[in-house]
Amino acid sequence: MSKEVNASLVKKLRDRTGAGIMECKNALVKMEGNLEKSIDFLKTIGEIKAEKRSFYGTKQGKIFLKVEKKAAAILELNSETDFVAKEKNFLLFGKKIVDEILLKKTNDLNYIKSIFEKEKKEIISKVGENIKICRIHFLIGTNIVSYMHHNNTIGVILDISSDNDLFSKNIAMHIAASKPKYLSPNIIPEKVLIREKKIFLNSLKKMNKSNEIMEKIMEGKINKFKDEISLTGQDFVFEPKKKVSQLLKLYNSQVISFIRFEVGEIS
């Protein structure tokens, strides 16, 4: 005789397995309210391990990227440990996702997650660790260049108007090494600058200088800050005495846009 599938029974199954509410309810309905059979059923479809692992942090992983003609896709796929980040199933999963991003020409992370949710749970069950599709980006342009660095933990894609392949690659390498957040100083959001001004102002108050001197010091600090976080304002890693903007002008080139992903940058 089957038991009634009520909220109390669903809670018992959740407590035993860590699976989601709907997964527990569906399992109980299918197994006619039998708790033990429902547990076995969830095990067979990988729900228990996958749901329990979803509470574990994911700070390791890999960057995956692919360039095809005038388009590129980049993905950050996370795991709990570096060991799993090197595992075959994990690597194949990442390649499959980045292929799909390029095929669908999408920047919709939730859409990509929904497509691969079932497969993700299956892989979690195989590798025994939580896996997170952290972020994606699709870029289309006229001259797409890519660069992967440091065991595939830093990836860069950019659109640059340059006929010099070596120079374009060096710009991509510079972005990987120097971590610019913005393309140029003039597009840095005002709220970012206001925050930094407050920080600088607090430190300048201790100097006991005149307002005129403080304003000049503040201006210098802000300009330096803007250069440090923008690509064109940075010192070029291969020629530190020159700004990236100077090299771009020398090579009659322009960076239209760029994306830089590094594993673990965001939670």
C-alpha positions, 0 to 999 in steps of 0.5 A: 500500500502506497503512502500519501506524498505530503510535505512531511515526507518530502522534507524527510527525503530532502533531509536524507538526500539534499536533493531539491523539493521538486526532485524529491516530490517527483521521486516519491510520486514515482516510488508511490511514497516509499522513502527508501526506494525514492532514495535509490531512485535519486541515486540512479539519476545523480540528484543526491550527489549533485544537489549536495555538492551544489553547496560547496565553493568553486574557486578552481577551474579553467577558462575555455575560449574558441575563435571562429572567423570573426567571432569568439566565445569565452567561458569560465567553468569552476570546480572545487579543486584543481585536480577536477579542473584537469579531469577529462569529463570536466574539460570535455564539458567546458569545450562543449559549452564554449562551442554552444556559445559560439554556435548560438551567438549568445551572451545569455548565461541563464540560457546556457545554464539551462541547456547544460543543467542536466549534463552538469549534474551528471558530471558532478556525480562522476567527479564528486565535486561541485561544478559552476558555469560561472560566466560567458561572453560572446564577441563579434568583430572584424579582427578577433585575437585570443590568448590563453595564459597560465595553464588556461586560468587566464583568457583574453579575447579582443577585437583589434584593427591591426594588420600586424599579427605579432603586435595584436598578440602582444596586446592580448598578452598585455591584457592578460598580464596587466588586468585592465578593467576598462578600454580607456580612461574616459569611459571609467564610470563616475561612481568608480572615480568618486569612490577612489576620490573618497579614499584618497581624500581620507589619506590626504587629510592627514597631510595637513596641506593647503586646499590648493596643494591637496587639489593638485595631489588629488588630480595627480592620484586620480589620473594615475589611478585612471591610467592604471585600470585602463588599457590605453593608459597602462605602460606596455609590458613589452616596452614599459617606457611607452603607453599602450596608447602610444604603441597603438598609434605607432602601429596605426591600430585601435582596440575596439573591445576586449574581454579578460577572464581569470579563474576565481575573480568573481564568486 
